[in-house]
Amino acid sequence: MLDLIYLLAPAQNGAQPDGQGGSTMSFWIMMILIFVVFYFFMIRPQTKKQKELQQQRDSLKKGDKVVTAGGIYGEIKEVQETALLITIAKDIVIKVDKQSVFVAPEDAQAAQAQEKK
């Protein structure tokens, strides 16, 4: 809005200051370039990572080894709609929200090794 006022003000006086039209255009070009850089280097990779993590969580099944957000290692005993029952020791089962569970690093490495074969 302010740019519009600055562009109209010199037109009323009959003369436009040197370089004002070019600086406004270069400002918008720079803003667009900054947005594009943010999108490709920050936003897009983050959304891609979130989708991958959600796919991993959706594919969890009984017997998979996982790590909770709190750092507890365990094995999935039962998969429910929004939660998991995880065995962390003999006869000790905890209920954890699916969103706070990650695939255990050793399972992830084993799965990658199987995919390569």
C-alpha positions as a Python dict, from the first residue, in 0.01 Angstrom:
ca = {
    (1, 'M'): (0, 0, 0),
    (2, 'L'): (282, 235, 89),
    (3, 'D'): (453, 161, -243),
    (4, 'L'): (139, 269, -427),
    (5, 'I'): (139, 600, -240),
    (6, 'Y'): (508, 655, -319),
    (7, 'L'): (447, 578, -685),
    (8, 'L'): (149, 815, -709),
    (9, 'A'): (307, 1102, -517),
    (10, 'P'): (578, 1187, -776),
    (11, 'A'): (318, 1165, -1055),
    (12, 'Q'): (123, 1446, -888),
    (13, 'N'): (433, 1666, -869),
    (14, 'G'): (502, 1608, -1236),
    (15, 'A'): (843, 1442, -1193),
    (16, 'Q'): (953, 1101, -1070),
    (17, 'P'): (1273, 1073, -864),
    (18, 'D'): (1556, 892, -1038),
    (19, 'G'): (1555, 515, -992),
    (20, 'Q'): (1237, 483, -789),
    (21, 'G'): (1053, 268, -1043),
    (22, 'G'): (1347, 30, -1074),
    (23, 'S'): (1400, 0, -699),
    (24, 'T'): (1036, -97, -643),
    (25, 'M'): (1058, -365, -909),
    (26, 'S'): (1388, -499, -772),
    (27, 'F'): (1236, -506, -422),
    (28, 'W'): (954, -734, -537),
    (29, 'I'): (1192, -953, -735),
    (30, 'M'): (1412, -995, -427),
    (31, 'M'): (1109, -1077, -209),
    (32, 'I'): (997, -1344, -456),
    (33, 'L'): (1349, -1489, -471),
    (34, 'I'): (1369, -1501, -92),
    (35, 'F'): (1035, -1685, -76),
    (36, 'V'): (1151, -1935, -339),
    (37, 'V'): (1474, -2001, -148),
    (38, 'F'): (1284, -2050, 178),
    (39, 'Y'): (1042, -2286, 7),
    (40, 'F'): (1302, -2510, -157),
    (41, 'F'): (1557, -2513, 125),
    (42, 'M'): (1336, -2508, 435),
    (43, 'I'): (964, -2567, 383),
    (44, 'R'): (970, -2843, 120),
    (45, 'P'): (1230, -3066, 293),
    (46, 'Q'): (1047, -3031, 624),
    (47, 'T'): (712, -3136, 479),
    (48, 'K'): (881, -3424, 298),
    (49, 'K'): (1038, -3540, 625),
    (50, 'Q'): (703, -3514, 807),
    (51, 'K'): (528, -3723, 541),
    (52, 'E'): (800, -3989, 562),
    (53, 'L'): (773, -4002, 942),
    (54, 'Q'): (393, -4032, 921),
    (55, 'Q'): (426, -4319, 672),
    (56, 'Q'): (663, -4497, 910),
    (57, 'R'): (418, -4454, 1196),
    (58, 'D'): (129, -4582, 986),
    (59, 'S'): (327, -4893, 887),
    (60, 'L'): (418, -4992, 1245),
    (61, 'K'): (312, -5345, 1334),
    (62, 'K'): (338, -5593, 1618),
    (63, 'G'): (699, -5692, 1689),
    (64, 'D'): (862, -5373, 1555),
    (65, 'K'): (1122, -5213, 1780),
    (66, 'V'): (1060, -4846, 1852),
    (67, 'V'): (1189, -4554, 2055),
    (68, 'T'): (951, -4311, 2226),
    (69, 'A'): (1003, -3935, 2230),
    (70, 'G'): (1114, -3977, 2592),
    (71, 'G'): (1390, -4216, 2491),
    (72, 'I'): (1230, -4544, 2599),
    (73, 'Y'): (1319, -4843, 2381),
    (74, 'G'): (1065, -5119, 2341),
    (75, 'E'): (884, -5361, 2117),
    (76, 'I'): (529, -5312, 1994),
    (77, 'K'): (284, -5555, 2154),
    (78, 'E'): (-36, -5414, 2007),
    (79, 'V'): (-129, -5141, 1759),
    (80, 'Q'): (-441, -4939, 1834),
    (81, 'E'): (-596, -4654, 1636),
    (82, 'T'): (-410, -4366, 1804),
    (83, 'A'): (-187, -4548, 2053),
    (84, 'L'): (58, -4834, 2084),
    (85, 'L'): (111, -5086, 2361),
    (86, 'I'): (487, -5125, 2398),
    (87, 'T'): (669, -5392, 2596),
    (88, 'I'): (974, -5231, 2757),
    (89, 'A'): (1073, -5521, 2988),
    (90, 'K'): (941, -5861, 3083),
    (91, 'D'): (574, -5819, 3182),
    (92, 'I'): (595, -5437, 3164),
    (93, 'V'): (371, -5283, 2898),
    (94, 'I'): (312, -4911, 2850),
    (95, 'K'): (58, -4730, 2636),
    (96, 'V'): (207, -4455, 2419),
    (97, 'D'): (57, -4216, 2164),
    (98, 'K'): (156, -4301, 1805),
    (99, 'Q'): (280, -3947, 1742),
    (100, 'S'): (551, -3985, 2006),
    (101, 'V'): (703, -4304, 1863),
    (102, 'F'): (991, -4344, 1618),
    (103, 'V'): (1133, -4652, 1451),
    (104, 'A'): (1434, -4779, 1646),
    (105, 'P'): (1767, -4698, 1473),
    (106, 'E'): (1869, -5065, 1446),
    (107, 'D'): (1536, -5149, 1278),
    (108, 'A'): (1575, -4859, 1037),
    (109, 'Q'): (1923, -4978, 939),
    (110, 'A'): (1799, -5335, 892),
    (111, 'A'): (1508, -5215, 677),
    (112, 'Q'): (1744, -5011, 458),
    (113, 'A'): (1971, -5313, 416),
    (114, 'Q'): (1675, -5526, 305),
    (115, 'E'): (1559, -5259, 57),
    (116, 'K'): (1901, -5255, -109),
    (117, 'K'): (1888, -5632, -171),
}
